[in-house]
Amino acid sequence: MFGSIGMPELIVIFIIALLIFGPRKLPKIGKSIGRAMAEFKRASSDLKSTLEEEIEAEDIKLEDKGEKEKPHHELQG
């Protein structure tokens, strides 16, 4: 989930965040970060599905165009 960040690094990050923001603001900040990450995942998933749909539609267009051109090429050949 966090790539190459291990447990010791997470503990150091948590301690630094605790010192900077204090114990009262830390839960709110964590909640905000969680929401932002969820929104980012949702947006990237939507983008991926939209791109896949567009690519599929373009492939269908190209296949249809190719089928329409085949008889034309056969007539010339």
PDB file of N, CA, C and O in Angstrom, chain B, residues numbered from 101:
ATOM      1  N   MET B 101       0.825  -1.199   0.000  1.00  0.00           N
ATOM      2  CA  MET B 101       0.000   0.000   0.000  1.00  0.00           C
ATOM      3  C   MET B 101       0.864   1.256   0.000  1.00  0.00           C
ATOM      4  O   MET B 101       0.584   2.206  -0.730  1.00  0.00           O
ATOM      5  N   PHE B 102       1.909   1.259   0.816  1.00  0.00           N
ATOM      6  CA  PHE B 102       2.741   2.448   0.923  1.00  0.00           C
ATOM      7  C   PHE B 102       4.054   2.295   0.168  1.00  0.00           C
ATOM      8  O   PHE B 102       4.965   3.100   0.361  1.00  0.00           O
ATOM      9  N   GLY B 103       4.171   1.303  -0.672  1.00  0.00           N
ATOM     10  CA  GLY B 103       5.390   1.125  -1.436  1.00  0.00           C
ATOM     11  C   GLY B 103       6.510   0.592  -0.575  1.00  0.00           C
ATOM     12  O   GLY B 103       6.380  -0.475   0.026  1.00  0.00           O
ATOM     13  N   SER B 104       7.601   1.317  -0.507  1.00  0.00           N
ATOM     14  CA  SER B 104       8.760   0.845   0.243  1.00  0.00           C
ATOM     15  C   SER B 104       8.828   1.429   1.651  1.00  0.00           C
ATOM     16  O   SER B 104       9.865   1.326   2.307  1.00  0.00           O
ATOM     17  N   ILE B 105       7.755   2.033   2.123  1.00  0.00           N
ATOM     18  CA  ILE B 105       7.737   2.578   3.481  1.00  0.00           C
ATOM     19  C   ILE B 105       7.427   1.445   4.446  1.00  0.00           C
ATOM     20  O   ILE B 105       6.395   0.782   4.337  1.00  0.00           O
ATOM     21  N   GLY B 106       8.335   1.234   5.391  1.00  0.00           N
ATOM     22  CA  GLY B 106       8.157   0.172   6.375  1.00  0.00           C
ATOM     23  C   GLY B 106       7.578   0.710   7.674  1.00  0.00           C
ATOM     24  O   GLY B 106       7.260   1.893   7.790  1.00  0.00           O
ATOM     25  N   MET B 107       7.448  -0.183   8.649  1.00  0.00           N
ATOM     26  CA  MET B 107       6.881   0.189   9.943  1.00  0.00           C
ATOM     27  C   MET B 107       7.716   1.255  10.658  1.00  0.00           C
ATOM     28  O   MET B 107       7.137   2.200  11.192  1.00  0.00           O
ATOM     29  N   PRO B 108       9.050   1.150  10.693  1.00  0.00           N
ATOM     30  CA  PRO B 108       9.824   2.202  11.375  1.00  0.00           C
ATOM     31  C   PRO B 108       9.613   3.587  10.762  1.00  0.00           C
ATOM     32  O   PRO B 108       9.533   4.585  11.478  1.00  0.00           O
ATOM     33  N   GLU B 109       9.525   3.639   9.438  1.00  0.00           N
ATOM     34  CA  GLU B 109       9.308   4.927   8.778  1.00  0.00           C
ATOM     35  C   GLU B 109       7.930   5.490   9.114  1.00  0.00           C
ATOM     36  O   GLU B 109       7.778   6.691   9.336  1.00  0.00           O
ATOM     37  N   LEU B 110       6.925   4.610   9.149  1.00  0.00           N
ATOM     38  CA  LEU B 110       5.577   5.067   9.503  1.00  0.00           C
ATOM     39  C   LEU B 110       5.523   5.610  10.927  1.00  0.00           C
ATOM     40  O   LEU B 110       4.836   6.596  11.196  1.00  0.00           O
ATOM     41  N   ILE B 111       6.243   4.968  11.828  1.00  0.00           N
ATOM     42  CA  ILE B 111       6.273   5.439  13.220  1.00  0.00           C
ATOM     43  C   ILE B 111       6.919   6.818  13.295  1.00  0.00           C
ATOM     44  O   ILE B 111       6.426   7.693  14.006  1.00  0.00           O
ATOM     45  N   VAL B 112       8.013   7.017  12.572  1.00  0.00           N
ATOM     46  CA  VAL B 112       8.687   8.323  12.562  1.00  0.00           C
ATOM     47  C   VAL B 112       7.760   9.387  11.986  1.00  0.00           C
ATOM     48  O   VAL B 112       7.666  10.486  12.533  1.00  0.00           O
ATOM     49  N   ILE B 113       7.078   9.074  10.896  1.00  0.00           N
ATOM     50  CA  ILE B 113       6.138  10.028  10.292  1.00  0.00           C
ATOM     51  C   ILE B 113       5.022  10.360  11.269  1.00  0.00           C
ATOM     52  O   ILE B 113       4.636  11.522  11.398  1.00  0.00           O
ATOM     53  N   PHE B 114       4.500   9.351  11.961  1.00  0.00           N
ATOM     54  CA  PHE B 114       3.427   9.581  12.935  1.00  0.00           C
ATOM     55  C   PHE B 114       3.908  10.475  14.073  1.00  0.00           C
ATOM     56  O   PHE B 114       3.186  11.381  14.488  1.00  0.00           O
ATOM     57  N   ILE B 115       5.100  10.237  14.576  1.00  0.00           N
ATOM     58  CA  ILE B 115       5.630  11.049  15.681  1.00  0.00           C
ATOM     59  C   ILE B 115       5.841  12.494  15.229  1.00  0.00           C
ATOM     60  O   ILE B 115       5.521  13.424  15.969  1.00  0.00           O
ATOM     61  N   ILE B 116       6.371  12.687  14.037  1.00  0.00           N
ATOM     62  CA  ILE B 116       6.566  14.049  13.522  1.00  0.00           C
ATOM     63  C   ILE B 116       5.226  14.751  13.354  1.00  0.00           C
ATOM     64  O   ILE B 116       5.083  15.917  13.724  1.00  0.00           O
ATOM     65  N   ALA B 117       4.240  14.044  12.795  1.00  0.00           N
ATOM     66  CA  ALA B 117       2.908  14.634  12.630  1.00  0.00           C
ATOM     67  C   ALA B 117       2.299  14.965  13.983  1.00  0.00           C
ATOM     68  O   ALA B 117       1.651  16.001  14.132  1.00  0.00           O
ATOM     69  N   LEU B 118       2.494  14.111  14.958  1.00  0.00           N
ATOM     70  CA  LEU B 118       1.972  14.353  16.303  1.00  0.00           C
ATOM     71  C   LEU B 118       2.606  15.595  16.914  1.00  0.00           C
ATOM     72  O   LEU B 118       1.922  16.387  17.561  1.00  0.00           O
ATOM     73  N   LEU B 119       3.905  15.769  16.713  1.00  0.00           N
ATOM     74  CA  LEU B 119       4.590  16.947  17.242  1.00  0.00           C
ATOM     75  C   LEU B 119       4.160  18.226  16.521  1.00  0.00           C
ATOM     76  O   LEU B 119       4.018  19.275  17.148  1.00  0.00           O
ATOM     77  N   ILE B 120       3.954  18.140  15.215  1.00  0.00           N
ATOM     78  CA  ILE B 120       3.590  19.329  14.445  1.00  0.00           C
ATOM     79  C   ILE B 120       2.141  19.733  14.687  1.00  0.00           C
ATOM     80  O   ILE B 120       1.857  20.900  14.958  1.00  0.00           O
ATOM     81  N   PHE B 121       1.232  18.780  14.589  1.00  0.00           N
ATOM     82  CA  PHE B 121      -0.193  19.107  14.635  1.00  0.00           C
ATOM     83  C   PHE B 121      -0.825  18.942  16.011  1.00  0.00           C
ATOM     84  O   PHE B 121      -1.868  19.540  16.278  1.00  0.00           O
ATOM     85  N   GLY B 122      -0.234  18.162  16.872  1.00  0.00           N
ATOM     86  CA  GLY B 122      -0.795  17.947  18.190  1.00  0.00           C
ATOM     87  C   GLY B 122      -1.818  16.814  18.184  1.00  0.00           C
ATOM     88  O   GLY B 122      -2.327  16.425  17.133  1.00  0.00           O
ATOM     89  N   PRO B 123      -2.108  16.294  19.376  1.00  0.00           N
ATOM     90  CA  PRO B 123      -3.004  15.135  19.459  1.00  0.00           C
ATOM     91  C   PRO B 123      -4.463  15.451  19.118  1.00  0.00           C
ATOM     92  O   PRO B 123      -5.210  14.549  18.739  1.00  0.00           O
ATOM     93  N   ARG B 124      -4.873  16.686  19.243  1.00  0.00           N
ATOM     94  CA  ARG B 124      -6.280  17.023  18.980  1.00  0.00           C
ATOM     95  C   ARG B 124      -6.589  17.129  17.490  1.00  0.00           C
ATOM     96  O   ARG B 124      -7.674  16.746  17.052  1.00  0.00           O
ATOM     97  N   LYS B 125      -5.648  17.644  16.715  1.00  0.00           N
ATOM     98  CA  LYS B 125      -5.886  17.832  15.279  1.00  0.00           C
ATOM     99  C   LYS B 125      -5.552  16.591  14.458  1.00  0.00           C
ATOM    100  O   LYS B 125      -6.012  16.462  13.323  1.00  0.00           O
ATOM    101  N   LEU B 126      -4.772  15.693  15.007  1.00  0.00           N
ATOM    102  CA  LEU B 126      -4.311  14.539  14.245  1.00  0.00           C
ATOM    103  C   LEU B 126      -5.450  13.658  13.717  1.00  0.00           C
ATOM    104  O   LEU B 126      -5.391  13.253  12.556  1.00  0.00           O
ATOM    105  N   PRO B 127      -6.480  13.343  14.506  1.00  0.00           N
ATOM    106  CA  PRO B 127      -7.586  12.535  13.944  1.00  0.00           C
ATOM    107  C   PRO B 127      -8.305  13.230  12.786  1.00  0.00           C
ATOM    108  O   PRO B 127      -8.676  12.579  11.810  1.00  0.00           O
ATOM    109  N   LYS B 128      -8.502  14.539  12.887  1.00  0.00           N
ATOM    110  CA  LYS B 128      -9.154  15.281  11.799  1.00  0.00           C
ATOM    111  C   LYS B 128      -8.299  15.253  10.535  1.00  0.00           C
ATOM    112  O   LYS B 128      -8.810  15.076   9.429  1.00  0.00           O
ATOM    113  N   ILE B 129      -7.008  15.426  10.712  1.00  0.00           N
ATOM    114  CA  ILE B 129      -6.100  15.406   9.570  1.00  0.00           C
ATOM    115  C   ILE B 129      -6.079  14.018   8.939  1.00  0.00           C
ATOM    116  O   ILE B 129      -6.099  13.889   7.714  1.00  0.00           O
ATOM    117  N   GLY B 130      -6.040  12.990   9.764  1.00  0.00           N
ATOM    118  CA  GLY B 130      -6.068  11.620   9.246  1.00  0.00           C
ATOM    119  C   GLY B 130      -7.341  11.336   8.468  1.00  0.00           C
ATOM    120  O   GLY B 130      -7.313  10.687   7.423  1.00  0.00           O
ATOM    121  N   LYS B 131      -8.454  11.830   8.988  1.00  0.00           N
ATOM    122  CA  LYS B 131      -9.737  11.650   8.307  1.00  0.00           C
ATOM    123  C   LYS B 131      -9.733  12.373   6.963  1.00  0.00           C
ATOM    124  O   LYS B 131     -10.209  11.835   5.963  1.00  0.00           O
ATOM    125  N   SER B 132      -9.201  13.582   6.940  1.00  0.00           N
ATOM    126  CA  SER B 132      -9.125  14.349   5.692  1.00  0.00           C
ATOM    127  C   SER B 132      -8.228  13.657   4.669  1.00  0.00           C
ATOM    128  O   SER B 132      -8.557  13.599   3.484  1.00  0.00           O
ATOM    129  N   ILE B 133      -7.111  13.142   5.127  1.00  0.00           N
ATOM    130  CA  ILE B 133      -6.198  12.437   4.222  1.00  0.00           C
ATOM    131  C   ILE B 133      -6.860  11.173   3.684  1.00  0.00           C
ATOM    132  O   ILE B 133      -6.721  10.851   2.504  1.00  0.00           O
ATOM    133  N   GLY B 134      -7.575  10.463   4.539  1.00  0.00           N
ATOM    134  CA  GLY B 134      -8.285   9.261   4.101  1.00  0.00           C
ATOM    135  C   GLY B 134      -9.334   9.567   3.054  1.00  0.00           C
ATOM    136  O   GLY B 134      -9.467   8.844   2.067  1.00  0.00           O
ATOM    137  N   ARG B 135     -10.077  10.637   3.269  1.00  0.00           N
ATOM    138  CA  ARG B 135     -11.092  11.043   2.286  1.00  0.00           C
ATOM    139  C   ARG B 135     -10.446  11.446   0.960  1.00  0.00           C
ATOM    140  O   ARG B 135     -10.940  11.101  -0.113  1.00  0.00           O
ATOM    141  N   ALA B 136      -9.344  12.173   1.050  1.00  0.00           N
ATOM    142  CA  ALA B 136      -8.653  12.601  -0.169  1.00  0.00           C
ATOM    143  C   ALA B 136      -8.117  11.396  -0.944  1.00  0.00           C
ATOM    144  O   ALA B 136      -8.199  11.359  -2.172  1.00  0.00           O
ATOM    145  N   MET B 137      -7.573  10.421  -0.231  1.00  0.00           N
ATOM    146  CA  MET B 137      -7.068   9.222  -0.900  1.00  0.00           C
ATOM    147  C   MET B 137      -8.204   8.439  -1.548  1.00  0.00           C
ATOM    148  O   MET B 137      -8.053   7.930  -2.659  1.00  0.00           O
ATOM    149  N   ALA B 138      -9.338   8.341  -0.863  1.00  0.00           N
ATOM    150  CA  ALA B 138     -10.492   7.637  -1.432  1.00  0.00           C
ATOM    151  C   ALA B 138     -10.998   8.356  -2.681  1.00  0.00           C
ATOM    152  O   ALA B 138     -11.337   7.714  -3.675  1.00  0.00           O
ATOM    153  N   GLU B 139     -11.048   9.675  -2.631  1.00  0.00           N
ATOM    154  CA  GLU B 139     -11.490  10.455  -3.793  1.00  0.00           C
ATOM    155  C   GLU B 139     -10.512  10.293  -4.958  1.00  0.00           C
ATOM    156  O   GLU B 139     -10.927  10.183  -6.112  1.00  0.00           O
ATOM    157  N   PHE B 140      -9.231  10.279  -4.653  1.00  0.00           N
ATOM    158  CA  PHE B 140      -8.222  10.085  -5.697  1.00  0.00           C
ATOM    159  C   PHE B 140      -8.365   8.711  -6.345  1.00  0.00           C
ATOM    160  O   PHE B 140      -8.295   8.590  -7.568  1.00  0.00           O
ATOM    161  N   LYS B 141      -8.566   7.672  -5.528  1.00  0.00           N
ATOM    162  CA  LYS B 141      -8.750   6.322  -6.069  1.00  0.00           C
ATOM    163  C   LYS B 141     -10.000   6.251  -6.930  1.00  0.00           C
ATOM    164  O   LYS B 141      -9.996   5.626  -7.991  1.00  0.00           O
ATOM    165  N   ARG B 142     -11.067   6.891  -6.472  1.00  0.00           N
ATOM    166  CA  ARG B 142     -12.320   6.893  -7.229  1.00  0.00           C
ATOM    167  C   ARG B 142     -12.131   7.613  -8.565  1.00  0.00           C
ATOM    168  O   ARG B 142     -12.595   7.139  -9.602  1.00  0.00           O
ATOM    169  N   ALA B 143     -11.454   8.747  -8.535  1.00  0.00           N
ATOM    170  CA  ALA B 143     -11.230   9.511  -9.766  1.00  0.00           C
ATOM    171  C   ALA B 143     -10.339   8.741 -10.736  1.00  0.00           C
ATOM    172  O   ALA B 143     -10.602   8.731 -11.939  1.00  0.00           O
ATOM    173  N   SER B 144      -9.296   8.101 -10.233  1.00  0.00           N
ATOM    174  CA  SER B 144      -8.416   7.340 -11.121  1.00  0.00           C
ATOM    175  C   SER B 144      -9.136   6.126 -11.690  1.00  0.00           C
ATOM    176  O   SER B 144      -8.896   5.746 -12.836  1.00  0.00           O
ATOM    177  N   SER B 145     -10.012   5.517 -10.908  1.00  0.00           N
ATOM    178  CA  SER B 145     -10.804   4.390 -11.408  1.00  0.00           C
ATOM    179  C   SER B 145     -11.773   4.850 -12.488  1.00  0.00           C
ATOM    180  O   SER B 145     -11.942   4.178 -13.505  1.00  0.00           O
ATOM    181  N   ASP B 146     -12.408   5.996 -12.265  1.00  0.00           N
ATOM    182  CA  ASP B 146     -13.319   6.551 -13.273  1.00  0.00           C
ATOM    183  C   ASP B 146     -12.572   6.890 -14.558  1.00  0.00           C
ATOM    184  O   ASP B 146     -13.060   6.619 -15.655  1.00  0.00           O
ATOM    185  N   LEU B 147     -11.401   7.475 -14.423  1.00  0.00           N
ATOM    186  CA  LEU B 147     -10.592   7.815 -15.593  1.00  0.00           C
ATOM    187  C   LEU B 147     -10.204   6.558 -16.361  1.00  0.00           C
ATOM    188  O   LEU B 147     -10.278   6.526 -17.589  1.00  0.00           O
ATOM    189  N   LYS B 148      -9.791   5.529 -15.635  1.00  0.00           N
ATOM    190  CA  LYS B 148      -9.400   4.277 -16.277  1.00  0.00           C
ATOM    191  C   LYS B 148     -10.570   3.666 -17.042  1.00  0.00           C
ATOM    192  O   LYS B 148     -10.410   3.235 -18.184  1.00  0.00           O
ATOM    193  N   SER B 149     -11.746   3.628 -16.415  1.00  0.00           N
ATOM    194  CA  SER B 149     -12.899   3.029 -17.097  1.00  0.00           C
ATOM    195  C   SER B 149     -13.327   3.868 -18.300  1.00  0.00           C
ATOM    196  O   SER B 149     -13.732   3.319 -19.324  1.00  0.00           O
ATOM    197  N   THR B 150     -13.239   5.190 -18.185  1.00  0.00           N
ATOM    198  CA  THR B 150     -13.579   6.055 -19.316  1.00  0.00           C
ATOM    199  C   THR B 150     -12.617   5.827 -20.478  1.00  0.00           C
ATOM    200  O   THR B 150     -13.045   5.727 -21.628  1.00  0.00           O
ATOM    201  N   LEU B 151     -11.332   5.745 -20.185  1.00  0.00           N
ATOM    202  CA  LEU B 151     -10.345   5.493 -21.234  1.00  0.00           C
ATOM    203  C   LEU B 151     -10.568   4.139 -21.892  1.00  0.00           C
ATOM    204  O   LEU B 151     -10.461   4.016 -23.112  1.00  0.00           O
ATOM    205  N   GLU B 152     -10.877   3.123 -21.091  1.00  0.00           N
ATOM    206  CA  GLU B 152     -11.134   1.799 -21.656  1.00  0.00           C
ATOM    207  C   GLU B 152     -12.358   1.820 -22.563  1.00  0.00           C
ATOM    208  O   GLU B 152     -12.356   1.194 -23.623  1.00  0.00           O
ATOM    209  N   GLU B 153     -13.404   2.538 -22.155  1.00  0.00           N
ATOM    210  CA  GLU B 153     -14.606   2.644 -22.981  1.00  0.00           C
ATOM    211  C   GLU B 153     -14.309   3.367 -24.293  1.00  0.00           C
ATOM    212  O   GLU B 153     -14.781   2.956 -25.354  1.00  0.00           O
ATOM    213  N   GLU B 154     -13.529   4.443 -24.220  1.00  0.00           N
ATOM    214  CA  GLU B 154     -13.188   5.196 -25.423  1.00  0.00           C
ATOM    215  C   GLU B 154     -12.326   4.365 -26.375  1.00  0.00           C
ATOM    216  O   GLU B 154     -12.525   4.395 -27.589  1.00  0.00           O
ATOM    217  N   ILE B 155     -11.381   3.636 -25.822  1.00  0.00           N
ATOM    218  CA  ILE B 155     -10.529   2.790 -26.658  1.00  0.00           C
ATOM    219  C   ILE B 155     -11.359   1.696 -27.319  1.00  0.00           C
ATOM    220  O   ILE B 155     -11.176   1.396 -28.498  1.00  0.00           O
ATOM    221  N   GLU B 156     -12.264   1.108 -26.559  1.00  0.00           N
ATOM    222  CA  GLU B 156     -13.131   0.068 -27.122  1.00  0.00           C
ATOM    223  C   GLU B 156     -14.012   0.636 -28.236  1.00  0.00           C
ATOM    224  O   GLU B 156     -14.184   0.002 -29.276  1.00  0.00           O
ATOM    225  N   ALA B 157     -14.566   1.826 -28.019  1.00  0.00           N
ATOM    226  CA  ALA B 157     -15.404   2.458 -29.041  1.00  0.00           C
ATOM    227  C   ALA B 157     -14.579   2.773 -30.289  1.00  0.00           C
ATOM    228  O   ALA B 157     -15.058   2.601 -31.410  1.00  0.00           O
ATOM    229  N   GLU B 158     -13.359   3.228 -30.100  1.00  0.00           N
ATOM    230  CA  GLU B 158     -12.486   3.537 -31.240  1.00  0.00           C
ATOM    231  C   GLU B 158     -12.117   2.262 -31.993  1.00  0.00           C
ATOM    232  O   GLU B 158     -12.059   2.261 -33.223  1.00  0.00           O
ATOM    233  N   ASP B 159     -11.867   1.178 -31.262  1.00  0.00           N
ATOM    234  CA  ASP B 159     -11.570  -0.098 -31.912  1.00  0.00           C
ATOM    235  C   ASP B 159     -12.748  -0.572 -32.746  1.00  0.00           C
ATOM    236  O   ASP B 159     -12.567  -1.081 -33.852  1.00  0.00           O
ATOM    237  N   ILE B 160     -13.948  -0.409 -32.220  1.00  0.00           N
ATOM    238  CA  ILE B 160     -15.147  -0.801 -32.964  1.00  0.00           C
ATOM    239  C   ILE B 160     -15.277   0.037 -34.226  1.00  0.00           C
ATOM    240  O   ILE B 160     -15.611  -0.485 -35.289  1.00  0.00           O
ATOM    241  N   LYS B 161     -15.013   1.346 -34.112  1.00  0.00           N
ATOM    242  CA  LYS B 161     -15.062   2.219 -35.289  1.00  0.00           C
ATOM    243  C   LYS B 161     -14.069   1.758 -36.348  1.00  0.00           C
ATOM    244  O   LYS B 161     -14.397   1.684 -37.533  1.00  0.00           O
ATOM    245  N   LEU B 162     -12.853   1.451 -35.908  1.00  0.00           N
ATOM    246  CA  LEU B 162     -11.823   1.025 -36.853  1.00  0.00           C
ATOM    247  C   LEU B 162     -12.176  -0.314 -37.492  1.00  0.00           C
ATOM    248  O   LEU B 162     -11.926  -0.525 -38.679  1.00  0.00           O
ATOM    249  N   GLU B 163     -12.760  -1.218 -36.704  1.00  0.00           N
ATOM    250  CA  GLU B 163     -13.171  -2.503 -37.264  1.00  0.00           C
ATOM    251  C   GLU B 163     -14.272  -2.305 -38.296  1.00  0.00           C
ATOM    252  O   GLU B 163     -14.238  -2.912 -39.366  1.00  0.00           O
ATOM    253  N   ASP B 164     -15.248  -1.457 -37.982  1.00  0.00           N
ATOM    254  CA  ASP B 164     -16.329  -1.185 -38.928  1.00  0.00           C
ATOM    255  C   ASP B 164     -15.782  -0.538 -40.196  1.00  0.00           C
ATOM    256  O   ASP B 164     -16.183  -0.893 -41.304  1.00  0.00           O
ATOM    257  N   LYS B 165     -14.884   0.396 -40.031  1.00  0.00           N
ATOM    258  CA  LYS B 165     -14.290   1.076 -41.180  1.00  0.00           C
ATOM    259  C   LYS B 165     -13.494   0.084 -42.020  1.00  0.00           C
ATOM    260  O   LYS B 165     -13.543   0.127 -43.249  1.00  0.00           O
ATOM    261  N   GLY B 166     -12.770  -0.795 -41.365  1.00  0.00           N
ATOM    262  CA  GLY B 166     -11.992  -1.802 -42.068  1.00  0.00           C
ATOM    263  C   GLY B 166     -12.877  -2.754 -42.846  1.00  0.00           C
ATOM    264  O   GLY B 166     -12.528  -3.155 -43.956  1.00  0.00           O
ATOM    265  N   GLU B 167     -14.020  -3.126 -42.282  1.00  0.00           N
ATOM    266  CA  GLU B 167     -14.943  -4.024 -42.973  1.00  0.00           C
ATOM    267  C   GLU B 167     -15.581  -3.333 -44.167  1.00  0.00           C
ATOM    268  O   GLU B 167     -15.820  -3.968 -45.194  1.00  0.00           O
ATOM    269  N   LYS B 168     -15.855  -2.051 -44.045  1.00  0.00           N
ATOM    270  CA  LYS B 168     -16.450  -1.307 -45.158  1.00  0.00           C
ATOM    271  C   LYS B 168     -15.452  -1.128 -46.291  1.00  0.00           C
ATOM    272  O   LYS B 168     -15.833  -1.105 -47.462  1.00  0.00           O
ATOM    273  N   GLU B 169     -14.174  -1.000 -45.946  1.00  0.00           N
ATOM    274  CA  GLU B 169     -13.159  -0.787 -46.968  1.00  0.00           C
ATOM    275  C   GLU B 169     -12.747  -2.081 -47.653  1.00  0.00           C
ATOM    276  O   GLU B 169     -12.255  -2.041 -48.781  1.00  0.00           O
ATOM    277  N   LYS B 170     -12.932  -3.221 -47.011  1.00  0.00           N
ATOM    278  CA  LYS B 170     -12.509  -4.484 -47.607  1.00  0.00           C
ATOM    279  C   LYS B 170     -13.163  -4.732 -48.961  1.00  0.00           C
ATOM    280  O   LYS B 170     -12.444  -5.019 -49.918  1.00  0.00           O
ATOM    281  N   PRO B 171     -14.471  -4.638 -49.096  1.00  0.00           N
ATOM    282  CA  PRO B 171     -15.055  -4.866 -50.422  1.00  0.00           C
ATOM    283  C   PRO B 171     -14.551  -3.860 -51.448  1.00  0.00           C
ATOM    284  O   PRO B 171     -14.386  -4.200 -52.620  1.00  0.00           O
ATOM    285  N   HIS B 172     -14.304  -2.624 -51.017  1.00  0.00           N
ATOM    286  CA  HIS B 172     -13.797  -1.598 -51.920  1.00  0.00           C
ATOM    287  C   HIS B 172     -12.419  -1.999 -52.451  1.00  0.00           C
ATOM    288  O   HIS B 172     -12.145  -1.858 -53.643  1.00  0.00           O
ATOM    289  N   HIS B 173     -11.564  -2.493 -51.576  1.00  0.00           N
ATOM    290  CA  HIS B 173     -10.232  -2.925 -51.987  1.00  0.00           C
ATOM    291  C   HIS B 173     -10.322  -4.159 -52.880  1.00  0.00           C
ATOM    292  O   HIS B 173      -9.540  -4.314 -53.819  1.00  0.00           O
ATOM    293  N   GLU B 174     -11.272  -5.028 -52.582  1.00  0.00           N
ATOM    294  CA  GLU B 174     -11.425  -6.229 -53.402  1.00  0.00           C
ATOM    295  C   GLU B 174     -11.882  -5.873 -54.813  1.00  0.00           C
ATOM    296  O   GLU B 174     -11.503  -6.535 -55.780  1.00  0.00           O
ATOM    297  N   LEU B 175     -12.698  -4.825 -54.928  1.00  0.00           N
ATOM    298  CA  LEU B 175     -13.153  -4.408 -56.248  1.00  0.00           C
ATOM    299  C   LEU B 175     -11.995  -3.844 -57.070  1.00  0.00           C
ATOM    300  O   LEU B 175     -11.922  -4.057 -58.281  1.00  0.00           O
ATOM    301  N   GLN B 176     -11.092  -3.125 -56.404  1.00  0.00           N
ATOM    302  CA  GLN B 176      -9.957  -2.548 -57.119  1.00  0.00           C
ATOM    303  C   GLN B 176      -8.942  -3.622 -57.504  1.00  0.00           C
ATOM    304  O   GLN B 176      -8.304  -3.525 -58.552  1.00  0.00           O
ATOM    305  N   GLY B 177      -8.792  -4.637 -56.666  1.00  0.00           N
ATOM    306  CA  GLY B 177      -7.759  -5.649 -56.877  1.00  0.00           C
ATOM    307  C   GLY B 177      -8.155  -6.673 -57.820  1.00  0.00           C
ATOM    308  O   GLY B 177      -7.382  -7.591 -58.095  1.00  0.00           O
TER     309      GLY B 177
END
